[in-house]
């Protein structure tokens, strides 16, 4: 594993402290920096609480796999929809007043300076609001699963919550790692890193996936980069909405 050369997408080489005597950046260095930032501990606490709850509830069965599999299958499309319809939403003008989602405004700032690690992670207010939202959504899914195939509602629910929080944590970690100066050799990471760089540098209307590109491939926003014109606003989303 090695570090990458500095560019406008990657955080500066000195942005993450290193422990190795030879100065090489490791995955552990990135993880240590990641968990010291505001949102990872909140997500980690939610994961731990859901895990403890699931263990205490007991009543294990094959049905426990249903919600995690469903969440995993929906993740590419959930991620795509949030990126397109929330993070890239445009301000609305109603009765002469302009309304803009804070998350969309902050995402434009992220496109302005994608090398700034402080702007990579999900805002605290979104994480704090998203944790109970995931709990509510998975409760609804659990009730549906119970209706269709039976099982203990609380057991199904806690299994779903745990999967949902793990997926949220994975999204945060992968997005952080993509913008860090760390460059692993793994095929999966290379693929998502390349796609995300294309979204930032080539054209912001394509390559919306972060943890996986399945949603883009199915929906049609994963074109051959050679066929896509470079967007003048990929690094300046505010210019497209002002």
Secondary structure, 3 states (H helix, E strand, C coil): CEECCCCCCCCCHHHCCCCCCCCCCCHHHHHHHHHCCHHHHHHHHHHHHHHHHHHHHCCCCCCHHHHHHHHHHHHHHHHHHHHHHHHCCCCEEECCEEECCHHHHHHHHHHHCCCCHHHCCCCHHHHHHHHHHHHHHHHHHHHHHHHHHCCCHHHHHHHHHHHHHHHHHHHHHHHHHHHCCEECCCHHHHHHHHHHHHHHHCCCCCCCCCCCCHHHHHHCCCCCHHHCCCCCCCCCCHHHHC
